[in-house]
Amino acid sequence: MGRSQFAKKARRSSKPAQATSSTPTKLPTAEQLIERAHDLLAQSNFQDAIQVLLAALALDENNLEVKELLGVAELEGGDVEQGRQYLLQLFPPHTSATPSQPSPYLYLAQSAEDPTEALKYYTLAVELIESKLSSDKSKNGPSGEEELRQQAVDALVAMIEIWMSDLCMEEGAESQCETLISRALELDPTNPEVRLSLASIRMSQARSDDAKQVVISLYTELQNKEPFDETLPSLPARLHLIRLLLEHEKHLQALEMLTTVREEDELLVEGAYLEGWALYLRAQYLASNPPASIQTTEDGEAQVDGPAGMSAAECLEEASASLFECAKLYTDQDYDDEGIGAHVAELLKELEEKGVKPVRLEEDEDEEAMDGDGAVEGDWEDLEEGGKDVDMA
């Protein structure tokens, strides 16, 4: 690029430059940079946030808030090791005291590869939160107390999941889960995630009736809520509820809950998968329970709309559509849950062998190549490679 016109004009002038009255540009302070970084993090612009925070750290190398935000930005940006290194600088020997807020402990717990290390940081976080809750409540305020309770509940639920998965074979795992769920229920007995964890614990103890009671109670509270209702639990919590409903053969209830999930996020792989699986199970139930078949009018029309008014054959056709959609989403998103991929491939192959015709998903997908067997090329066949089956029965 050539010199600007201003540069050329200055070069031609024989007069000395005159002093201007404009003041030099004032550099931002560390506090201003931190505020800017918060805005960038809220926009999920992690790389720019990191650059801004590094500038803030250069101005104030001992600023703990900058180091914590750098840790968060690096974790969210994908560099887990670098993020953890920044967070560990908030602890001795880098500092004279441990953090007084739970967030650093929670970030380190969530990013830990070792389950025992994750438990250690979750435990410290919960102890800190419980100490804050038992202290002068006027310091926290109603909203602050609610946030602290939610953080504690989330940590306790995460600890239960670790004991029920990674450490399920360890001695005392069941008693650990009982202790943790009791603490969580004491903090927030109406919390959906806590109640779902309770149901999962009861299922693992072969106390199916107790688990079913919890699941149906929660479903009853949620069944009439519309999509995007702010009082609905998170999508992961609803997916957990749907899985538990299916385990208790509540297919129609699961499909009803899925309507909110599918409408709120139509690109969610697990939503499409569970919809297809629920419809498949509903078809199996209708085939083996003829008295449960739908009632029809004199003209042969179903008296009930939706899945409750569908025949076994119709349920299988709709299941095929949902599973094909899931296969496409799985491939497009390079989804990393091999269990779902393998199960979808298995179900689609079985439906094909039964003569269930694939349902085209959208008219605008007409250009998708179809192979000789009528399956979407590159979708479910590819899922069979390297995947492992999952037991959803």
C-alpha positions as CSV (number, residue, x, y, z in Angstrom):
1,M,0.0,0.0,0.0
2,G,1.3,3.5,-0.9
3,R,1.8,6.4,1.5
4,S,-1.4,8.1,2.5
5,Q,-2.2,11.5,1.1
6,F,-1.6,13.0,4.5
7,A,1.9,11.6,4.5
8,K,2.6,13.0,1.1
9,K,1.3,16.4,2.0
10,A,3.4,16.4,5.2
11,R,6.5,15.5,3.2
12,R,6.0,18.4,0.6
13,S,5.5,21.0,3.3
14,S,8.6,23.1,4.0
15,K,7.2,24.5,7.2
16,P,8.0,22.8,10.5
17,A,5.2,20.9,12.1
18,Q,3.1,22.9,14.5
19,A,2.3,21.5,17.9
20,T,-1.3,20.4,18.2
21,S,-3.5,21.0,21.2
22,S,-5.0,17.5,21.1
23,T,-4.2,15.3,24.1
24,P,-2.5,11.9,23.7
25,T,-4.8,8.9,23.5
26,K,-5.4,7.5,27.0
27,L,-4.6,3.8,27.2
28,P,-7.3,1.7,28.9
29,T,-6.9,0.6,32.5
30,A,-6.8,-3.0,33.6
31,E,-10.4,-2.5,35.0
32,Q,-11.6,-1.3,31.6
33,L,-10.0,-4.2,29.9
34,I,-11.6,-6.6,32.3
35,E,-15.0,-5.1,31.6
36,R,-14.4,-5.5,27.9
37,A,-13.3,-9.1,28.4
38,H,-16.6,-9.8,30.2
39,D,-18.5,-8.5,27.2
40,L,-16.4,-10.7,24.8
41,L,-16.9,-13.8,26.9
42,A,-20.7,-13.2,27.0
43,Q,-20.5,-13.2,23.2
44,S,-18.4,-16.5,23.2
45,N,-15.6,-14.5,21.5
46,F,-12.9,-16.4,23.5
47,Q,-9.9,-15.6,21.4
48,D,-10.4,-11.9,21.5
49,A,-11.2,-12.1,25.2
50,I,-7.8,-13.8,25.8
51,Q,-5.9,-11.1,24.0
52,V,-7.7,-8.4,26.0
53,L,-7.0,-10.2,29.2
54,L,-3.3,-10.7,28.4
55,A,-3.1,-6.9,27.9
56,A,-4.8,-6.5,31.3
57,L,-2.4,-9.0,32.9
58,A,0.5,-7.0,31.5
59,L,-0.8,-4.0,33.4
60,D,-1.5,-5.8,36.6
61,E,0.3,-9.2,36.8
62,N,-1.1,-10.0,40.2
63,N,-4.8,-9.4,39.3
64,L,-6.6,-12.6,40.3
65,E,-9.8,-11.8,38.5
66,V,-7.8,-11.5,35.2
67,K,-6.2,-14.9,35.8
68,E,-9.5,-16.5,36.6
69,L,-11.1,-15.0,33.4
70,L,-8.1,-16.1,31.4
71,G,-8.6,-19.6,32.8
72,V,-12.3,-19.6,31.8
73,A,-11.6,-18.2,28.3
74,E,-8.9,-20.8,27.6
75,L,-11.1,-23.6,28.8
76,E,-14.0,-22.4,26.7
77,G,-11.7,-21.9,23.8
78,G,-10.5,-25.5,23.9
79,D,-7.1,-25.2,25.6
80,V,-7.9,-27.1,28.8
81,E,-4.3,-27.4,30.0
82,Q,-3.6,-23.7,29.6
83,G,-6.9,-22.8,31.2
84,R,-6.1,-25.0,34.2
85,Q,-2.7,-23.5,34.6
86,Y,-4.2,-20.0,34.9
87,L,-6.8,-21.3,37.5
88,L,-4.2,-23.0,39.6
89,Q,-2.4,-19.7,39.9
90,L,-5.3,-18.7,42.2
91,F,-4.1,-21.2,44.8
92,P,-1.1,-21.4,47.1
93,P,1.9,-21.4,46.6
94,H,1.0,-18.7,44.0
95,T,-1.1,-16.9,46.5
96,S,-1.2,-16.6,50.2
97,A,-4.7,-18.0,50.6
98,T,-7.2,-20.2,48.7
99,P,-10.0,-18.6,46.6
100,S,-12.9,-17.3,48.6
101,Q,-15.4,-17.9,45.8
102,P,-16.5,-21.3,44.5
103,S,-16.0,-20.7,40.8
104,P,-12.3,-21.6,40.6
105,Y,-12.9,-24.9,42.4
106,L,-15.9,-25.7,40.1
107,Y,-13.9,-24.9,36.9
108,L,-11.1,-27.1,38.0
109,A,-13.5,-29.9,38.9
110,Q,-15.3,-29.7,35.6
111,S,-12.1,-29.8,33.6
112,A,-10.3,-32.5,35.6
113,E,-9.6,-35.8,33.7
114,D,-9.1,-37.8,36.9
115,P,-12.5,-38.4,38.7
116,T,-10.9,-38.4,42.1
117,E,-9.4,-34.9,41.4
118,A,-12.8,-33.7,40.2
119,L,-14.4,-35.0,43.4
120,K,-11.7,-33.1,45.5
121,Y,-12.5,-29.8,43.9
122,Y,-16.3,-30.4,43.9
123,T,-16.1,-31.2,47.6
124,L,-14.1,-28.0,48.4
125,A,-16.6,-26.0,46.4
126,V,-19.6,-27.4,48.2
127,E,-18.0,-26.9,51.6
128,L,-17.3,-23.3,50.8
129,I,-20.8,-22.7,49.5
130,E,-22.4,-24.4,52.6
131,S,-20.2,-22.2,54.8
132,K,-21.4,-19.1,52.9
133,L,-25.1,-20.2,53.2
134,S,-24.8,-20.8,56.9
135,S,-23.2,-17.4,57.6
136,D,-25.0,-14.1,57.7
137,K,-27.6,-14.4,54.9
138,S,-27.9,-10.6,54.6
139,K,-24.5,-10.6,53.0
140,N,-25.7,-12.8,50.2
141,G,-29.1,-11.4,49.5
142,P,-32.0,-13.5,48.1
143,S,-30.6,-13.7,44.6
144,G,-27.1,-14.4,45.8
145,E,-28.4,-17.2,48.1
146,E,-30.3,-18.8,45.2
147,E,-27.3,-18.8,43.0
148,L,-25.1,-20.3,45.7
149,R,-27.7,-23.1,46.3
150,Q,-27.8,-23.8,42.5
151,Q,-24.0,-24.0,42.4
152,A,-24.0,-26.4,45.3
153,V,-26.7,-28.6,43.9
154,D,-25.0,-28.7,40.5
155,A,-21.7,-29.8,42.2
156,L,-23.5,-32.5,44.3
157,V,-25.3,-33.9,41.2
158,A,-22.0,-34.0,39.3
159,M,-20.4,-35.9,42.2
160,I,-23.2,-38.4,42.1
161,E,-22.7,-38.9,38.4
162,I,-19.0,-39.6,39.0
163,W,-19.8,-42.2,41.7
164,M,-22.4,-43.8,39.5
165,S,-20.1,-44.0,36.4
166,D,-16.3,-43.7,36.8
167,L,-16.2,-44.9,40.4
168,C,-19.3,-47.2,40.4
169,M,-17.2,-50.3,41.3
170,E,-15.4,-48.6,44.2
171,E,-16.3,-49.7,47.7
172,G,-18.7,-47.4,49.3
173,A,-20.0,-45.9,46.0
174,E,-23.7,-46.5,47.0
175,S,-23.3,-44.9,50.4
176,Q,-21.5,-41.9,48.9
177,C,-24.5,-41.4,46.5
178,E,-26.9,-41.6,49.4
179,T,-25.0,-39.0,51.4
180,L,-24.7,-36.7,48.4
181,I,-28.3,-36.9,47.4
182,S,-29.4,-36.3,50.9
183,R,-27.4,-33.1,51.0
184,A,-28.8,-32.0,47.6
185,L,-32.4,-32.7,48.7
186,E,-31.8,-30.7,51.8
187,L,-30.5,-27.7,49.8
188,D,-33.3,-27.8,47.1
189,P,-35.9,-30.6,47.3
190,T,-37.8,-29.4,44.3
191,N,-34.8,-29.1,41.9
192,P,-35.4,-31.3,38.8
193,E,-31.8,-32.3,38.5
194,V,-31.7,-33.5,42.1
195,R,-34.9,-35.5,41.7
196,L,-33.7,-37.1,38.5
197,S,-30.5,-38.1,40.3
198,L,-32.6,-39.6,43.1
199,A,-34.5,-41.6,40.5
200,S,-31.3,-42.8,38.9
201,I,-29.9,-43.9,42.3
202,R,-33.1,-45.8,43.1
203,M,-33.0,-47.5,39.6
204,S,-29.4,-48.6,40.3
205,Q,-30.6,-50.1,43.6
206,A,-33.3,-52.0,41.8
207,R,-36.0,-49.9,43.6
208,S,-37.9,-49.4,40.4
209,D,-41.2,-48.4,42.1
210,D,-39.5,-45.6,44.1
211,A,-37.7,-44.4,41.0
212,K,-41.0,-44.4,39.0
213,Q,-42.7,-42.4,41.6
214,V,-40.1,-39.7,41.4
215,V,-40.1,-39.7,37.5
216,I,-43.9,-39.5,37.2
217,S,-44.2,-36.8,39.8
218,L,-41.7,-34.6,37.9
219,Y,-43.4,-35.4,34.6
220,T,-46.8,-34.4,36.0
221,E,-45.4,-31.0,37.0
222,L,-44.0,-30.3,33.5
223,Q,-46.5,-32.0,31.2
224,N,-48.6,-28.9,30.4
225,K,-45.7,-26.4,29.9
226,E,-45.1,-24.9,26.5
227,P,-41.8,-24.9,24.7
228,F,-39.4,-22.1,25.8
229,D,-41.3,-21.8,29.2
230,E,-38.7,-20.3,31.5
231,T,-39.8,-22.6,34.3
232,L,-38.9,-25.7,32.3
233,P,-35.7,-27.5,33.3
234,S,-32.6,-27.4,31.1
235,L,-32.5,-29.4,27.9
236,P,-30.1,-31.9,29.4
237,A,-32.4,-32.4,32.4
238,R,-35.4,-33.0,30.2
239,L,-33.4,-35.5,28.1
240,H,-32.6,-37.3,31.3
241,L,-36.2,-37.3,32.3
242,I,-37.2,-38.7,28.9
243,R,-34.7,-41.5,29.2
244,L,-36.1,-42.4,32.6
245,L,-39.7,-42.3,31.3
246,L,-38.7,-44.7,28.5
247,E,-37.1,-47.0,31.0
248,H,-40.5,-47.2,32.8
249,E,-42.3,-47.8,29.5
250,K,-44.0,-44.4,29.5
251,H,-43.6,-43.9,25.8
252,L,-46.4,-41.3,25.2
253,Q,-45.2,-39.2,28.2
254,A,-41.7,-39.3,26.8
255,L,-42.9,-38.2,23.4
256,E,-44.9,-35.4,25.0
257,M,-41.8,-34.1,26.7
258,L,-39.8,-34.4,23.5
259,T,-42.1,-31.9,21.8
260,T,-40.6,-29.1,23.9
261,V,-37.1,-30.4,23.3
262,R,-37.5,-30.7,19.5
263,E,-39.1,-27.3,19.1
264,E,-36.5,-25.5,21.2
265,D,-33.5,-27.1,19.4
266,E,-34.3,-29.0,16.2
267,L,-30.6,-29.7,15.6
268,L,-30.1,-31.6,18.9
269,V,-28.8,-35.1,18.0
270,E,-30.0,-36.7,21.2
271,G,-33.5,-35.2,20.8
272,A,-33.9,-36.7,17.3
273,Y,-32.5,-40.0,18.6
274,L,-34.8,-40.3,21.6
275,E,-37.8,-39.3,19.5
276,G,-37.0,-42.2,17.1
277,W,-36.3,-44.6,19.9
278,A,-39.6,-43.7,21.7
279,L,-41.7,-44.1,18.6
280,Y,-40.0,-47.5,18.0
281,L,-40.8,-48.6,21.5
282,R,-44.3,-47.4,21.2
283,A,-44.7,-49.5,18.0
284,Q,-43.4,-52.6,19.9
285,Y,-45.8,-52.0,22.7
286,L,-48.8,-51.7,20.4
287,A,-47.8,-54.8,18.5
288,S,-47.6,-56.9,21.7
289,N,-50.6,-55.3,23.4
290,P,-53.5,-55.3,20.9
291,P,-56.1,-54.2,23.6
292,A,-54.0,-51.0,23.9
293,S,-54.4,-50.3,20.2
294,I,-56.0,-47.0,19.3
295,Q,-59.7,-46.5,19.2
296,T,-61.3,-45.4,16.0
297,T,-64.5,-43.8,14.8
298,E,-67.1,-45.6,12.6
299,D,-65.1,-44.2,9.6
300,G,-61.9,-45.8,10.8
301,E,-60.3,-42.5,11.8
302,A,-58.3,-42.3,15.0
303,Q,-60.1,-40.7,17.9
304,V,-56.9,-39.3,19.4
305,D,-54.4,-37.0,17.6
306,G,-50.6,-37.3,17.8
307,P,-48.7,-40.4,18.9
308,A,-51.5,-41.7,21.1
309,G,-53.7,-42.0,17.9
310,M,-51.0,-43.7,15.8
311,S,-50.9,-47.4,14.8
312,A,-47.8,-49.6,15.3
313,A,-47.0,-49.2,11.6
314,E,-47.4,-45.4,11.7
315,C,-45.1,-45.3,14.7
316,L,-42.4,-47.2,12.9
317,E,-42.7,-44.9,9.9
318,E,-42.3,-41.9,12.1
319,A,-39.5,-43.6,14.0
320,S,-37.7,-44.1,10.7
321,A,-38.0,-40.4,9.9
322,S,-36.6,-39.3,13.2
323,L,-33.8,-41.8,13.1
324,F,-32.8,-40.8,9.6
325,E,-32.8,-37.2,10.7
326,C,-30.7,-38.2,13.7
327,A,-28.2,-40.0,11.4
328,K,-27.9,-36.9,9.2
329,L,-27.4,-34.6,12.2
330,Y,-24.9,-37.0,13.7
331,T,-22.8,-37.0,10.5
332,D,-23.1,-33.3,9.9
333,Q,-22.0,-32.4,13.4
334,D,-19.4,-35.1,13.7
335,Y,-21.1,-36.1,16.9
336,D,-18.8,-37.9,19.3
337,D,-21.2,-40.3,21.1
338,E,-20.5,-43.6,19.4
339,G,-23.2,-45.3,21.5
340,I,-25.9,-43.3,19.9
341,G,-24.5,-43.7,16.4
342,A,-24.3,-47.5,16.7
343,H,-27.8,-47.8,18.1
344,V,-29.3,-45.6,15.4
345,A,-27.6,-47.7,12.7
346,E,-28.9,-50.9,14.3
347,L,-32.5,-49.6,14.5
348,L,-32.4,-48.3,10.9
349,K,-31.1,-51.6,9.6
350,E,-33.8,-53.5,11.5
351,L,-36.5,-51.1,10.1
352,E,-35.2,-51.6,6.6
353,E,-35.3,-55.4,7.0
354,K,-38.9,-55.1,8.2
355,G,-39.8,-53.3,5.0
356,V,-40.4,-49.9,6.7
357,K,-39.9,-47.4,3.9
358,P,-37.6,-44.5,4.7
359,V,-39.4,-41.2,5.1
360,R,-37.9,-38.2,3.3
361,L,-37.2,-35.5,5.9
362,E,-37.6,-32.3,3.9
363,E,-38.5,-31.4,0.3
364,D,-35.4,-29.4,0.1
365,E,-33.3,-32.5,0.6
366,D,-34.3,-34.0,-2.8
367,E,-30.8,-33.5,-4.1
368,E,-29.4,-35.9,-1.4
369,A,-28.0,-39.0,-3.1
370,M,-29.9,-42.2,-2.3
371,D,-28.1,-45.6,-2.6
372,G,-29.6,-48.7,-4.1
373,D,-31.2,-49.8,-0.8
374,G,-33.0,-46.6,-0.4
375,A,-30.9,-45.3,2.5
376,V,-29.4,-41.8,2.7
377,E,-25.9,-42.3,1.4
378,G,-23.2,-41.6,3.9
379,D,-25.5,-41.5,6.9
380,W,-26.5,-44.5,8.9
381,E,-24.2,-47.0,7.1
382,D,-21.2,-45.0,8.2
383,L,-22.4,-45.0,11.8
384,E,-21.9,-48.7,12.0
385,E,-18.2,-48.4,11.6
386,G,-16.4,-48.3,14.9
387,G,-19.5,-47.7,16.9
388,K,-20.6,-49.7,20.0
389,D,-24.2,-50.6,20.8
390,V,-26.0,-49.2,23.8
391,D,-28.6,-50.8,25.9
392,M,-31.7,-48.6,26.1
393,A,-34.1,-51.4,26.9
